[in-house]
Amino acid sequence: MKIVAIIVLVVIALFFLLPILSGNASIPEDMSASEIGHFIGGFAGYWIDALKSVFSAS
């Protein structure tokens, strides 16, 4: 059971860290609406582009 929990934590960490490490989603410096919006937009844009590239490769 511990292995499953570790794998789940690693997958969740990668889900959030990949857009940040690629530079698409910058970490908000403050909690203003525009900063949060840029973060969410970059985060969603990264995963949309990733899914497009996965499904267009077929």
C-alpha positions as CSV (number, residue, x, y, z in Angstrom):
1,M,0.0,0.0,0.0
2,K,2.9,2.4,0.7
3,I,4.2,2.0,-2.9
4,V,0.8,3.0,-4.3
5,A,0.8,6.1,-2.2
6,I,4.3,7.0,-3.3
7,I,3.4,6.5,-6.9
8,V,0.3,8.7,-6.6
9,L,2.3,11.5,-4.9
10,V,4.9,11.4,-7.7
11,V,2.2,11.5,-10.4
12,I,0.5,14.5,-8.7
13,A,3.9,16.3,-8.3
14,L,4.7,15.8,-11.9
15,F,1.2,17.0,-12.9
16,F,1.9,20.3,-11.2
17,L,5.7,20.6,-11.7
18,L,6.0,19.9,-15.4
19,P,4.2,23.1,-16.5
20,I,6.2,25.1,-14.0
21,L,9.6,23.6,-15.0
22,S,8.9,24.1,-18.7
23,G,8.3,27.8,-18.1
24,N,4.6,27.8,-19.3
25,A,3.2,28.5,-15.8
26,S,5.2,30.9,-13.7
27,I,4.6,30.7,-9.9
28,P,2.5,33.7,-8.8
29,E,4.4,36.3,-6.8
30,D,1.3,37.6,-5.1
31,M,-2.3,36.5,-4.8
32,S,-3.7,39.0,-7.2
33,A,-6.3,37.9,-9.7
34,S,-4.1,38.6,-12.7
35,E,-1.2,36.6,-11.3
36,I,-3.4,33.6,-10.5
37,G,-5.0,33.9,-13.9
38,H,-1.6,33.9,-15.7
39,F,-0.6,30.8,-13.7
40,I,-3.8,28.9,-14.4
41,G,-3.7,29.9,-18.1
42,G,-0.1,28.7,-18.5
43,F,-0.9,25.5,-16.6
44,A,-4.0,24.8,-18.8
45,G,-2.2,25.8,-21.9
46,Y,0.7,23.4,-21.2
47,W,-1.6,20.4,-20.7
48,I,-3.8,21.3,-23.7
49,D,-0.7,21.5,-25.9
50,A,0.6,18.2,-24.5
51,L,-2.7,16.4,-25.2
52,K,-2.9,17.9,-28.7
53,S,0.6,16.6,-29.5
54,V,-0.2,13.1,-28.0
55,F,-3.4,12.7,-30.0
56,S,-2.0,14.2,-33.2
57,A,0.9,11.8,-33.3
58,S,-1.4,8.9,-34.1
